[in-house]
Each structure stands twice: as structure tokens, then as C-alpha cells.
């Protein structure tokens, strides 16, 4: 018998990508558990958490994956992206190098993920406006040139975190539902393919399930 948490109309896998230290893990914990940890350390390996939202009276369950940005974990790339229907490409507005890396992350995403994946460029740590190193308009232009949506967020004070995840999940839902209504072939990232579970063993404690390990 399925519990309440297992009742959904669509299950979509969304990945968080970007350099280490840009706040991916805190975006995940803020959206799924409404938590923020100032002492959060770099993620080791892979973790995921889930949360369901309502879109057009349908229950959309997001399975959000987070992994380290360090180069030494690149070996998990193909498994990490497999089945992903959306991605948040995150940089730190106060660290220009993390923004400069966005192009490389986008290239890697498009090499490994399914065609048509929804991507949002996210400038995190907007609370550090006094330390801003990446102008908003510069990032917005990059997003427009590459067909990405764009938003600035703060996991610390919750600014736009809900909006970011709701926007990308709504975009995915509408793409899938419009294809279903028009009778077009299901895209690679349709709901049935996204529901298939993907197993990546954590490098920390094993045996934890559901929302998720300590970051």
C-alpha cells in the first residue's frame, strides 16, 4: 500500500550542478526541508531529497539530486545525469570564477543529459549584494543566449528558492503534458522514464532513505 508521500502524478528528476561552495546543498535543504546550515561542508558523492508540489491540480514529485562540484568526483557524471529532466546551474554572485565555470557545466550537461532538458541558471547568495562580483544583467544575457531561464536566489534568507524550483518543475510539466495532449511521441524525459529509480551508493552512511543525508 502506497503512503501519502508515494502518491503523485509525475515524478521528475532534477539535478543541481555548479562549482563547489556555491550553495547547491543549501538550496536543496531549503526547498525540501526549509533548513539552512551555515556550517555546511562540501557534499561527498551524491545525495537526493524529494518534495511534491501542485501544478495545474496535478501532484508533481521532484527528486532533486546534489553532488560535489570538485573535479575528483567527475566519474559519477553519467549516472548522475541519467534520467534528469531539469537542471539548476548554480553560481555564487560574489565569486566570479564560479560564474565563469557555468559555460563548462552547461557543455557537460548537454553532453550527458537528454535532449530537451530544462535548464535554469541560478545566481545564488543574493544576500551578499554588497560583495557582488557578477552583474545581474551579464548573467541574464548569458542565460538568454543559451536558452536558459534565469533567477537570483538566496538559500540563506529563502529569496526566490521556491520560485526557482516551482518554475523549472512547471516548465517540465507543461512540456510533457502538451506532448501527451498533442499525441506526439513521448520525449526522452517523459514521466514514465523519469519514474525509474536510479541507484548511486552514498559515500557516507548507507541505509538512509528518502530525504536525505547531512550535507
N, C-alpha and C positions, 0 to 999 in steps of 0.2 A: 504494500500500500504506500502510495507516494505521499510524503509530507507536504506541508504548505510550501516549503522552500523549493520543492521539485515541480510545482505547478507553474507552467509557463507556456506561452505560445511559440516563442522564438528563443533560441539560445545563440548568442553571438560572442565570439572570442575577439577581444581587443588587446593589443599589445602596447606596452609603454617602451619607447626607445629614446635614446639620447645619452649623452656623456654621464659618467658617474658624478654624483653630487648635485645634480640639477633639481632634485626633489621628486623623482618619479615615485619612490616608495611612499612618500608622504601624500602625494596626490591620490595614490591608491587607497591608503588608510583613511584619508579624509572623506573620500567618496563612499567607501564601503562600510566604514565603522565610525565615521565622524571623529577620528582621532588624529593627533599630530604629535610627533616626537622630536623635540629639539636635539636629542642625543642620538638620533637615528644614524646607524652605520651603513656603509655600503652593503647592498644586497649581495649575497654569495649564492651563485647558482640561480635557481628560478623559484618563484612563488606565484600563486594566484589567489584572488579573492573574488567573490561574486556578490552581485546585488541586482535586484529586479526593479524595473520602472514600468510605468504605463505609457504606451504610445498608441494613440487612436483606439483606446479601450482594449488594447492587446497587452499582455504581460510579456515584456522583453527582459530576459535574464542576461546580464553581462557577466562573462567570465574574463576577468582582467588580469593579464599576465605582466609580471615585472621581473626584469633581470638586470644584472650588473652592466654598467657601461664600459667596464675595463676590457681592454683588448684580450686579456688572457682567457676570457670566457666566450670568445667568439665561436668555439667549437660547437656550442649548442644552437647555433643560428638556425639551421634548417628545421629542427624540431620546434623551436620557439615560434617561428613564423607560420608553421603549417596549420592551415585551417583558420588563420586570422582573417577577420572581415573588416577590421578597422585598426588604426594605429594613432596614438598620440605621440608626436615627435617633440620632445621636450628640451628646452634650453633654459639657462639661467639669465635673466635680463641684466644681471650685474656682472656677468662673466662673458666677454665677447668670444673667447675661444670655444665655449660650448655652443654658441650660435654658429660660428664658423664650421663646426662639425656637422651641422644639420644637413648640408648637401651630401656628405658621405653617408650619413644614416639613411637619407632618403634613397640614395642609389642602392644601398644594401637591401633596404626594404623592398624595392621594386624588383631586385634580382631574385629574391627568395619568396615573396608573398604572391598570392593570387592576383591576377589582373583585375582591376576594378576595385581594389581595396580602398576604403575611405580613410583619408589621412587628414589630421588636424595638426597644425604647427602651434605649439603651446609655449608661450614665454612665461615661465614660472617665476615666483618670488617677486611679484609686482609690488609687494610691501616694501621692497628695497629700492623704491623710486629715487631716493637720494643718492644711490650708488649706481644708477642705471648706466650701462655701457652699450646697450643695444637699443637704438631708437625704434619706437613702435612702428613708424612708417617704413623703415627699412625692412623689418621682418614681414610686415603686411605685403610689401611689394614682392618679396621672395615667395610668399605663400601664393599670391595671385599668379605669378609667373609659372609656378609649378602645379597649379590646380588644387591647392590645399585650402582648407578653411583655416582660420587663424583666431586666436584668443590669448589674452594675457590673464594669468591666474595667480592666486596666492594660496598655497596649501596651509600656510600659517594662519591667515585670517579668513579663509574659506572663499575669498573672492573668485567668482566665476568657475569654481570647481564643479558644482552641479551643472552649470550651463555647458561646460565643455563636454562632459560625459553624456548628458542628455542630447546635446546637438549631434554628436557623432553616432549615437545609437539610433536617433530618429532618422538620420541620413541613411544609415544602413537599412533600417526597417522599410523606409519608403522605397528604396531601390529594389529590395527583394519583393515587396508586396506589389509594386507596379509591374514587375516582370511576371508575377503569378497571374495578375488580373488580365494582362495582355496575352497570356498564353505563350510567352517567349520561353525558350529553354532556360532552365534554372542556371544562374551564374555559378561559377566555381565556389562562391562563398555563400550559397543559399542555405536556408535554415537547416536542412537535413544534414548537409556536410559539416556544418558548424557544431552540431549536437554531438558528433562523435568525440568521446573523451580522448585527450592526449596526455600521456603519462611521461613526466620527467621527474626522476627521483630528486628530492631536495638534498643539498649537501649538508644541511644542518640536521635537525631532528627528523626522523622518519615517523610515519604513523599519524601525523596530523592531517586532518581533512577539513575541507570547507574553508571558510575564511579564517585566516591564514596564519603563517608563521610570523615571529617577531622580525622586524626589519633592522 
